[in-house]
Amino acid sequence: MEVDKKRLLFVITQGVVGGAQKYVFDLAKNFKDEYQVSVACGGSADGDLFQKLAAEKITTHHLEFLCRELRIGNDIGVFFELLKLFRKEKPDIIHLNSSKVGVLGALAAFFYKLTTNNYKSKTIFTAHGWIFKESMPSWKKKLTVLLEWKAAWFKDRIICVSQDDFNQALHHKIAPARKLYVVHNAVEVKFVPREKAGDEIAKIIGRQLPEGIRLVNMGRLYANKDLARLVEEVSIIKNKLIDKNISLVIFGDGPERQRIEPRIKELNLGDNVFLTGDIPNASQYLKTFDFLVLSSIKEGLPYSVLEAALAGLRIVSTEVGGVREIVGDDGLLAKPKAKGELAELVLNDLDEDNNKVQARIERLKKLVVKNFNFETMVQKTEWVYRV
């Protein structure tokens, strides 16, 4: 019966289209029959995550004061919002996602347990790429490490989506190894056939993508994605391949859009680079592209790489987070922020023997199917809940 089910409450900072949001939705959807699942989230109350959860008839709670930016007044409000929510819902498991919620939520969960004497409630945190891995001044990095270390005192378990995140946590002494668990992200995608996907993309961007070399990138438009530089890499490729059409479609939205759009104009790439904004389930259109190109400075274990591998795309990426854990020795990897390296990898791969390229694509697809199985991810997550 419903009353016998344990209460599982997910908390996440924003309800926009993104990897952490996909993670929360996938787990909430899969656990809704076994647990009393609800999700608390900040940002717009009609965001993508809220809409998808509503379609699955999963209870949601809108956190009025929660936002991604640091705002002292709002953050104090978030603490009390969460404390009130925990007291009302009486969750058996509080599963926190994102760095900000990881700190404020852990603190609120501690006071909830302390003031209600409910010490059986577990606080779980998933690190979707540690924030201190981003490019920042040394003082700020030391401060974020300190905050993560302090917050870890109030967490029962920490899930790392990559071995790299696990290693970083140990290196910076965020938490002892007994608190840390590696549970890789996993995906299930139904792809639209290449030609039909191309037609759908044409509707989104307002024109048909030309035949030629089609690149794609997916994710939030944040500084740590380094997408202005990716636009510059496309310019390099275009200048080298003057006899071929080159296009890049960037799925996603965010604050960096105001930096990316002027760069597109400056480099005269208006007919080559297209920003779609937030497109739910954009991965279903991947088969119309040739390359996934990831320019990030910081990642956890990117869903886009897993999805692109299953779609049979060539993958070129910066070597960040858990990317190498996915692609292994077949990875076409560049140093973060290294000017021209991503472009060079794309150009070299275009000159590679096609049989070798297809063999590499098939190896990677099999590797992802074997090692990043969705059912395994769900089972391991639930095991973390139970230990």
Buried (B, 14 or more C-beta within 10 A) or exposed (E): EEEEBBBBBBBBBBBBBBBBBBBBBBBBBBBBEEBBBBBBBBBEEEBBBBEBBEEEEBBBBBBEBBBBEEEEEBBEBBBEBBBEBBBEBEBBBBBBBBBBBBBBBBBBBBBBBEEEEBEEBBBBBBBBBBBBBBEBEEEEBEEBBEBBBEBBEBBBBBBBBBBBBBEBBBEBEBBEEEBBBBBBBBBEBEBBEBEBBBBBBEEBEEEEBEEEBBBBBBBBBBBBBBBBBBBBBBBBBBEBBEEEBBBBBBBBBBEBBEEBBEBBEEBEBEEBBBBBEBBEEBBBBBBBBBBBBBBBBBBBBBBBBBBBBBBBBBBBBBBBBBBBBBBEEBBBBBEBEEEBBBBBBBBEBBEEEEEEEEEBBEBBBEBBEEBBBEEBBBEBBBEBBEE
